[in-house]
Amino acid sequence: MTVRTYRDAHGVPHVRAGSLLSLAHGQGEVTGRDRAWQLEHLRRRATGTSAAVLGPSALAWDRLARRATVAATARRAHAALEPETRAFVAAYVAGVNAGLHSDAPELRALGIAAEPWEEWTPLAVFLTQHLLFGSLPGKLWAHRAREVLGEDAALLSQEGPQAGGSNAWAVGGARTRTGSPMIGGDPHRVIEAPGVYQQVRLACEDPDDPFDVVGFTFPGVPGVQHFAHAGGVAWAITNAYADYQDVYAERLRREGGRVEALGPDGWETATSHVETVEVADRADEEVEVVVTARGPVLEGGPDEGAGLSLRAASVVLADLGFDALLPLLRARTVADVDLALDRWVEPVNNVVVADTTGAVRYRVAGRIPLRQDANRRGIVDAADPATAWGEWLTDLPRHDVPPDGHVVTANERRGPESDRIGTVFASPHRARRIHDLLDGRDHLVPEDFAEIHGDTLSLEAVALTGLVREVEKPIGPAGAVREQVLAWDHRMDATSTGAAAYAAWRSGLVRRLAADPVFAPLLVPVHDQVFPPWLDLTTRIGLALETLYAAGSPYGLDLRAHARAALTDAVAHPEAWGATHVVTPVHAFDLATDLEPPPVPALPVSGDTDCVRCTASVPGVTDACVRGSVARYVWDLADRQASGWVVPTGAHADPADPHHHDQLPLWVAGGLAPVITDWDRLEQEP
């Protein structure tokens, strides 16, 4: 098995092998060496065993993973893989197990060893990354908010705090200096340490099966999935905000030693078994796993007489789209990538693709069920025949882009075609701003795309300062805050005093609105502990401020009185936005009160939630950046080595490694590291 691993100046692994399976083994092995703790943590989350080492704070997730049948779904999907894909995954897992070690400081702190992976584990890890990526949390929120506020609750149904967003755009060759297309973008997720995306290069030198791909992969998943440059073709994705998950209100009972659920044709048998979840420093917990004809029951159960079940494309099809992985690696053209993604399942993505022939294409990839509109807007009755799924949506949006055109996707509603795939989308601001930055520009080069990445203009702030302008100027320091906000240029720069004043006023307004009696019932928790980030009232109001303002006086709120009072809350704002807006990566040890996560510098960072430079804060909760661009990239189809990429921390998971967070200053500055593909410029590992 001939596998050679090379590193660039940032420690990014470049894996080179003479056959497909050797390459897969090499990718798995280098991942095991670089990210042993992260792989162990991912494996435990996927199997619902993280509380055994992290304690009670991780129990809510383990309970959900068991009830959602993550491992069982992964096993079924693995069994259904095409033989070549199954062999590819198996070789990767063998490599992971060969590279795994227990030297990582987190493993030493916990006093545990990294445990071997099974061949279905990568599928479970991938499913875990996306279980709450779809419409499930939003439907729980929408249903509860509608119960309290009626149909006007839609004013609060905006992008959730941890939902997956992204920017991606492409220009045709007539718009670039080289005459070849370019792609740029960045995925937005919780910023984790170690990072959620791993930079990698995979080069297969089999003369009958050659390919050479650089891109971003999920640690623990073989190949490259979402963002890659294969030399002749490059692609990128954003979350399409499609609706492929439904939540059913189930009536459950025990009858004759079995569990039954009330379905459209009456009481029917559900499967049921009990699993034991080990919890450190506490008694083990037994979790009953119930699966109805709709899907696994996530909350409630037969003893309560009711529950909520989840129906998702991946569970129904027993397919996670892994059979697209090898065709993506072997792709040479836009048509190849397009055909490969016909096998994609979930999450449903917007995809931007370009190749060296000049072709540029946008498409939506994934599986979306056809059903009644009520299913798409909240929780529906499991016994109602009208809530059943029908066929799958066909003819998903697909458009070619002319050589002198461009395409932008940033999770926004894309006109009537979006109504077919989903109901709630992100604010249009990021997409609109990228369009503005591209319109009328020619002779574009990768540095121009990097500048777009770094744009800090907040169109949300442009709108909301209108509310500041409408309120009467207070006397004293609060009036000075008003003038600072109105004189500000709407750029969320780390050094900006105006941005600091605006952010402090915005947070004060959010907190005051959240304390208004009209919203009081929404403060009462009604769902399991894993969902609060999506169901938190303060967070939801922060995301919906602009919509509430546009609505005038919704719910009887005196929005202007709250806005005027919030100027007083902002009097003691810091001198600069970056004083409180610092990048704060999340670590698994944050869940454990007696464990300290490895240190990562808390650096001031420009941008905010709805800027193109997405470094999201949570108004009313925290100014810290805990979510945002977890990778940035520019793919140049004229010259792959003119491309660039960066992640928020680094290529290695070990805090003692020089590449643990060496890309952080570059990421904070809005820069990109060069993509190096010349083997002579890389250092081969012994």
N, C-alpha and C positions, 0 to 999 in steps of 0.2 A: 504494500500500500504506500505509494509515493505521494506524500503531502508535504508541501513547504509553506511556511507561514512567514510573511514579511510584515514589517511595521513602517508607518510613516512617522513624521516628526511628532505627531500627537498620539502615537501608539495605536492607531486604527489597524486592525488586523486585515491583511490581504492574503487570502487563502488560495493556494494554487495546487492543482492535483491533476493526475492523468486520467481520471475517470469520474463519473458522476457520483458514485457511491463513496469513493475516496474523498471527494470534495465535501460531501455531506458529513462524513466522519470528521474531517478536518474542521469544518465550521462548528460542529458540536463540541469538539475537543477544545478549541480555543475559547469558546464561550464558557465551557466548564472551568477552564483555568482562570479566565478574566473575571468571571461573575458567579463564583460558587455560592456565595451567600444569597445573591439575588435569585439564582435558580432554585435554591432550597426554599426561599420565601414564596416564590411563584408556585412551586409544586405544592406547598402546604396550603396556599390560598385556593388552588384549584381542587384540592382534595378535602377541603374543610378541616384541616388539621393545624391551623396556625395558632389557635388558642392553647394548644398543648405546650407551646414554647413562649408565646407572648402574653398569655394569661387572659383573664375575663374580658379585657377590652377588645380582644379579637373574636370573641364568641359570636357576636351578632353576624359577622361575615361568615364564619364557619357554619352557623345555623342556616344561613341563606344558601351557601354553596351546596350543602347536603340536600336541602329541600328542593332546590332548583335542579337537582340531578346532574350537576356539571360533569362529574366523572362518568356517570352512566351514558350521558349523551356523547361524550368524547369517545368512549369505547365503541358505541354504535357507529359513530362517524368513521372511526378508524377501521372498523371491520368492513365498511362499505367502500374504502379507498380503492382506486385502481391499483393493480399489483405494482407497477413501477413507482407510484407515489408512496405506497406502503413501504417499499424497499428503501426509498429515499429517506423517509422519516425514521425508519429503523436504523439506518446507518448514522443519521444525525444523533439519535438517542445513544447509540453505542459510543459515539464520540464524546457526547456530554458525560457519560459515565466514566469514560477513560480520563477526562480532564478534571472531573470533580475532585475537590479536596476539602479538607476541614480546617484550613489555615486562616480563613477569613476572620477578621476580628469579631464580627458579629456572631459567627458560629462559636468562637472561643468564649465570648461573653455569655452565650446561652448554654455553653457546655454540651453542645450537640455536634453530631457529624452530619454532613450533607448525605442524604440518602439517594440511592440509585433511582433513576427514572425508568418508567415503563414506556413501551412503544406508543401508547396513546397519550402520554403526558403532554406532548406539545399541543395536541388538539385541546386538551383541557385548559392549558395555560392561555391559549388564544381565546377560547370561549370565556374564560374568566375576565380577560381584559375588556370584553365587550358585552358582558351580561347586562350592565346598567348603562350601556352606550346608546340604546335605542329609546323607544317611547315609553317603556314601563314606568320610570319615575315620573315623567311628565303626566301620564294618565292618572297616577295616584294623586298628584297635586291638582290636576284639573277637576277631578271628581270631588275632592274635598272642598276646593275653592268654590265650585258651583253650588255645593250644598249650603255654603255660608252666604255667598254673594249673588247667587243666581247667575243668569247668563252673562252679566257684566264681568264675571270672573275672568273672562278671556283677556281682560286688560292686564292681568297679572301672569298670563301664560307666555312668558318670554323664555329665552335661552337659559337653561339651568346652569348652576355654578360649576358643575363638573361634567357637563355634557361635552361631547367632542366637537370642537370647531376646527377650522383650518382656513388658510388662504391658499389658493393655487391659481396661477395664471400662465398664459402662454401667448407668444406673439409669432406671427408668420415670418418667414424669411425675408420678405420684402421690407420688414420693419427693423432688421438688425444690420449691423455693420458688416457681418460676414456673409449675409444672404441665407443663413440657415436659421431655423426656429430656435427659440429659447423657452425654457420653462422655469418658473420660480414659485416658491411657496414655503409654507411652514404649517405643521400640524399643531393644534392647541389641545393640551391635556394638562392634568396635574403635573407639576414639575417635581420629579422624583429623584432621589439619590439612592442607588444608582439610577441612571436615566432609563426611561421607558423605551427609548429607541437606541439601537446599537448600530454604529457605522460599520460597514463591512464591505469587502470586495471578495467576490467568488469567481475564480477563473478555472474553467474546465478545459484541459488541453487534449482531451480525447479527440482525435481527428475525425471521428464519426459523430461527435456530439460536442462541438466546441461552443463555448460562450464565455463572456467576461463581463460581469455586472458589478457595478458599485451602487450602494444604496443603503437604506435603513431597514433594519429588521427588528422584530420583537425578540429580545433575549429569550431563548427557549423554543423558538419557532424557526424551522429551517427555511432557507431561501431568503428572498426579499419580497415583501408583500405590497407595500403601498407607495414607495418612492424609490425610483431607481433609474440609472443610466446604463444601458447595455451597449453603448457604442453607437449602434445604428438607430436606436430608438430609446426614448426616455418617457417616463410617466410619473404622475403625481395624483393624489386624491384629496378630497375633502369629504366630510360627513354630509350625506345628502339629506339628512333629517327626515328620512323615509320612515314609514310606519309599518313595521313588520312584526310587532309584538302586540298582543291583546291581553287584557286583564279581565278575568271572569269572576263574578260573584257566585260562589258555589254554596249549595246547601248539602251538608254532609251528615252522615249518621253511621252508627255501628248497628249491624243487623246480622245475627247468626254468626258472630265471630269474624265478620268481614266489614270493610268500610264501603259504604255506598254513597254515590253522588247523584243528585237530581239533574238529569239531562233532559233534552228535548222530548225523549220518548219515555220518560219516567225514571224511576230509581235504577241505577246501573252500578255494577261492581267497579270499584276503584282499586288499584294496587296499593298495598301499604306494607311497610316494614319499619323497624326501629333501628336507628344507628346510634352509637355511643360517641359523643364528642368529648375528647379528653381536654381538660382545662387545667393549666398550671396553677398551683396554689389554691385550688378549689375542687369541689367534688365534680366528677364527670357529669355530663348532661346527656340525657336520652332525647333524641329528636326523631319524631315520627315523620317518615317520608311518604307522602300520599300523592299519587298521580291519577288524575281523572282522565276522561276521554278528551278534555281540552288541553291538559298539560299538568305539570307539577304544581302542587299547592304551596305557595310561598309564605302565606300567613294563615293563621287559624287552623282548624282541623275538626275532626269528627266530635271531639269532646266539647268544642264550642258550638257545634252544629252548623258552622259556616266557615268559609275561607276564601282566599283569593288565589286563583290559579293563573299561570302564565302560558300562553300559547305563542310560540316563536317559530320562525321559519327553520332555524337550525334543529329544533327538537322534532318538528313535524317531518322534515326531510332526512333527519339523521345525517346531515351534511354540513360541514363548515367551510366548504369551498377550497379545501386543500388540493384538490385535483387541478386547480389553476396554477399552483406554485411552479411546477416544472415548465409548462408552456410559457409562463412569464419569463423565466430564466433564459429560455431558448428563443425569445421573441427577437425579431430583426426589424419589424415594421410596425406601423400603427395598426395595420390589419391583424397582425399576429397578436398584439396586446389585446385588441378588441375581441378577438376570438377566444383568447385565454380567459378573459373576464366574463364570457358567457357562462362560465362554470362557477362564478362567484356567488356566495349566498348572503352572508352578513358579516359585518355591518354593511348596509347599502351605501355605496359611495358615488360621489361625482368623480369622474376620472378625466384628466387632461393628458393627452398623449401627443407626441411629435416624433418625427423621424428625419433622417438625413435626406430623404427625397423631397422634403418640404411639406409633407402632409401634417396637419394638425387637427385633432379631433377631440370633442367633448362627448362624454356619454355617462349614463347612470348605470351602475353595475350592482346586481344583487337580486334577491327574490322577495317580492312584495305580494301578499295575498289580496285577492278581491273579496270584499265583504261590505256590509252595510256601513253607512256613515257613523252610526252610533258607536260602533267598535273603535273607530279612530279617534273618538273624543273623550273616552273615559272608561269606566268599569261597566260591563254589560252582564246581563243575566245568563248564566250558563244553561238554564232550562229553556231559554227562548230560541226556537228554531231559526229565527231570523238572524241570530248572531253567529251562525256557522260560517266557516270559511268556504269559499268557492274555488275557482281556478286561480292561477297566478297571473299577475299583471304582465302582459306582453307589450312589445314595442315601447320599451323604455326610451326616454329622450336620448337622442344621438344626433350631433351636428358636426359637420366639417367646417373648419375655419379657413377663410381664404388667405393667400400669402400676405396680403396687406392688412389683415385683420388681427384681432386679439380676442381671447376668451378669458373671463374671470369667474371663479367660483369661490364663494366665501360663506357657504351655508345659508345664503339668502333665498327668498322666494324668487323663482325664476319664471314669473308669469303663470299663465294657466297650466303649463305642463307640470308645475310643482303640485298643483292641487290633486293630481292623480296619485302622487307618491306619498304625500304627508299633509299635515294640518298646521303645525307650528314650526316656524323657521327662525333663524337668527335675524337680528337687525340688519338692514341693508347697508349700514354705514361702511363696513370694511370693503365690501364689493364696490360700492359707489366711489370710495376714495381711490381704490386701485385703478378703476376705470379712468378717473380724473387724471391720475398720474401717468397713464399710458396714452391717453387720447392725444393725437397729433404729434406723437414722438416717433422719430425714425432713427436709424443708425444706432440702435440700442446695443449695449454691451453688458456683460455680466455685472459690472460695477453699478450700472443703472438699476438693475433688479435689486442689488443689495441696498441701494438707497431707498427703494420702495419698501423693503423689509423694515427699514428703520424709521418710517414716517410716523410721527407722533401726533398729528392733528386729530383731535377728537370731534367728530361731527355730532356726537351726543352732547358735548359741551356747547357747541354752537347753538343747538336747540335750547338747552336748559338755561343758558345765560339769558335767554329771552324771559324766562320766569323771574330771574334776578332783576332784570330791567323793569318788570311790571310792578314790583313791590316798592312801596314808598321807602325812601332812604331813611334808615334809623339815625338817631343822633349818636355821636360818639364813635367808639371803636367798631361797632357793628356796621356803621355807615362806611367806614374806611375799608372794611372787608368787601362791601358791595362794590366800591369803586375799583378795588384791586381786581375783582372778578371781571367787571365790565371792561377794564383796560387791557385785559390779558389777551394773548393771541390764540388761545384755544389749543395750544400745544402742550402735551403732557410730558414736558422735558424734566429730567431729574433735578435740574438746577433752577427750575421755574418757581418763583414765589407765587405768581398768579395761579399756577396749577395746584399749589399747596392750599391756597385760599379756597379755590373752587372745590377741591376734594373734601376739605373740612366742612364747607357749607353743605355739600351733597350728602355727606355722612350724617350731619345733623338733621337734615331734612328727612332722610330715610328713617332714622331712629324715631323722629317725632311722628311720622306717618305710621310706623309699625306700632306705636303706642296708642294710636287713635282707637277708641272703643269699637268702631265699626269692624275692626279686624280681630278683636279679642278672641272669638271662637277659633281662629286659625292658629292661635298659640298653643292649643291643646294637642299634644301628640296623639296620633291615631294609628300610626304604622310602626313596624319594627325599627329597631335602633339603627339599622344600616342606611335608612333612607333620609335622615334629617338634612344632609347637605342639599338635597333636592326639594325639601318640603319646608325649609326654614322661611318664615314670613319676612324677616328683615332682609334676607338675601333676595327673595322674590321681588320685594318692593324696590330694592336697589336696582335690579335689572329692568324694572318696568317703569322707572321714573318718567322717561320721555313719553311713554304711552299714556300714563296718567295725566301728564301735563297737557298732552294733545286732546284729551277727553274733556277738559274743562274742569268740572267739579264732580268727578265720579264718586259714587257712594255717599254723597253729601259732604265730602271732605272740603274744608276751606284750605285749599292747597296754597294759596298766596299767604295766608296767615302763618301757616307752618313754614313757608319759605322765608318769610321775614324773620321769624323767631330763630330760624336756623343760622342766620347771619351772626347772631350773638354766640351761638355754639362754636362758630369758626374763629372767634376773636384770637384765641391762643394758638392758631395754626402755626406749623413750623415754617422756617424761612424758605425751605425748598421742598418740592415734592419728594425728592430722593431721600429726605431725612427719615421718612416713614415708609416709602415705597421701595422696599429692598427685596431682592430675590430670596425666597425662603424655600428651598427644596424640602419635600416631604420624605421622611424616612420611616421604615416600618417600626423602628424603635420609638417613634413618637406616640405609638399606642401603648407603650409599656412605661409605667411611671418610674420604674427603678432602673431603666437602661438609658444611657446617653447615646444618641446617634453620633456618628463620626462628624467632626466639624466641617462645615463648608462656609466660606466667607459670605457674610450677608452684605452684598454690594448694592448701592443705590442703582436703580434702573429706570430708564425712561419708558414711556408708553402707558397703556392702561387697557381695560377690557375691550373696548370697541375701537381702539386704534389699530391700524395695520400692524404696528409693532405691538402685538398682543402680549401684555404682561399684566394679567388681570388682577385687580384688587376686588374686594367684596365690600362695596359702600355700606357703611353702617356697622360693619363687622370688623374689618381689618384693611389697612392700607397695604399690607405686605403682598408681594407677588408670589402666590402659591400655584398659579396656573398660567399657562401662556404657551409660547412657542417652545415646544420640546425638541425641535430641530428646525433648522433653516437650510435651504438649498437653492442653488441655481444650476440648472442643467443646460449646458451649451452644446447644441447638436453639431456645431462646426468643429469643436475641439473639446474633448472631454476634460482635458487638463486645464481648460479655461473655466471649468465649473468650480463651484465652491459649496462647502457645507459646514455646519457647526451644530453642536448640541450644548445644552446649558451647563453641563458639568464636564464629563470627560469619558474616555474610552474604557477605563478600568474601574472596577468596583472597589478595589482595596484602597482605603484612605492613605496607606503608606506608599502607594505607587505614584510616581510623578505625573501620571496621566489620569489621576482620579478626578480632578476638577481643573485641569490646565486649560480647558476651552472656555471656562466661565468668564474670564476677563474679555475674551474675544466676543462671546455671546452678548455680554452686557454692553459692549461698545457698538454692537450691531454689525460686527465684521463676520467674514467667512474664512475658513481655512481652505487652502487649495486642495482640490482632488488630484492626487498624484497616482498616475497609472503606469509610469515608466518604471519597470522593475529595477533598473539600475539606480534609481533615486530612492529606493526603499531598502531597508535593512533586514536581511534574512535572519530569522531566529536560528539558534544552534539546533 
